[in-house]
Amino acid sequence: MNRLLFIFVTFIGFSLFFSLDNVYFASWGESLFETRQHNFGKVAIGAKAEYRFAMTNHFKQNIRVISLNTSCGCTLSELSSQFIASGSTEYLTATLNTNGQHTLENKAIITIHFEVTVEGRVLYDSAQLIVSGYIRPDVVLLPGVIEFGAVKRGETVVRQIRLEYAGGNEGWELTKVDRSNPHIHVRAEAIPFPNGSFRQNGEIHYQITATLKPDAPAGYVRDVIRFSTNEKNELNKINEKQTQDDFGNYETSRENEIIIPINGVVTEPLQIKPSPFVIGLADNETSVSKNIVIRSNKQFKILSVSCEDKQLGFTFAEHESSIQIIAVFFRTKNNTYTNHHNNNNKIQIHTNLPEQKIITIETIKINQNSERNL
């Protein structure tokens, strides 16, 4: 009897535990983060050094951020939202202050406090993030980031920034560039001073040219360029060492490295949403409407819309615009689906765009009520 009671109580306990999505376990605030530490490495004065910590809410309850504190003025922190809805991801952006007020080694602890309400009970927890970096007082970037901006896919874009070294080492130079993105080409060229020399009073200036290639895929471009220099340590070799971070992990740092951030976004000439086009009826419904939105980087006109599926009807504007909206109507008789299990009909949209006269979108029809019961 006692054993059965123990099993029953254990079962009820585990059911309650998991029905609350584990919010009672220790340090649930830390579980929102995949990583809680970032080292910017060596950055120049004026460099744009940002890192986004992702906060993913895996619980059924919505979570609210109630406070955010940073231990050092060398780092700024900003939230994308104070609320983290169940199943969603928000971001905390940490920015290293490289305006010259803080140089050499910098380290900040960001403390973020959360609250969540479970069955009328408010629970609190917190997490700590650690940001570190070395701001070189002898290297300046003008501007502090290679910013490609919004780029149409297939275009080639070139951006230039200036790197100035004023550390007094007459032999100082950039020796190697390490780029992880194959779609970006980088080169560095020394800039002569007015007297024609490339070095003056322990200074050397470089023009950094970055080229975004036309084969870059659509999406955000967030990357860094790592330049190696010929700097040596007291043992006359590159000072590459392993250090233990605040969470017990080991990371490799290179003392002769300068990091330059890259930002941008590559956009498609045409953006079509949704694609594929999914539409369906719940029980007792005989018609429903849904929109297709097409965005272009230039004005265009829709000439016609067609589909072999006669249960679908379309309306659209006849004027030119960079954004076109097509209203799609799905009508049935007595909730009957034509060719429901093998429906791969496609919507064909004819436009006056010379590079894409026909846009094809796959359609999928579903019984929404049945889908919810799966």
HUURZI-V696400 format. One line per field, one symbol per residue. psi: psi as a letter, one per 30 degrees, with the letter a starting at -180 (. if undefined). A space follows every 50 residues. Layout:
psi=???
This chain:
psi=eeeeeeeeeeeeeeeeeffghgfflkhfefffkekgkkjfakllkfkjjk kjkkjkjglfkkkkkflkkkfkffkkkkkfkfkjlkglklkjkkkkjggf fjlbkkkkkkkkklkkkjhfkkkklllkkkklljjkfgkkkjagkjjfak kkkflkkkkklkkkkhffjfgklkfkkjkfjfgkkklkkkkklfgflfkk hglkkkjkkkkjlfgklkakjjllkjkklgklafghlkijlklkafgglk lkkjfhkkkklkllkkkkekkkkljljkklklkgkflllkkkkkklglkl kkelklkfjffklkkllglklfkkkkkkkjklkhhkkkhefhjhlkkkjk lgkefifkkkkkkkkljeeeeff.
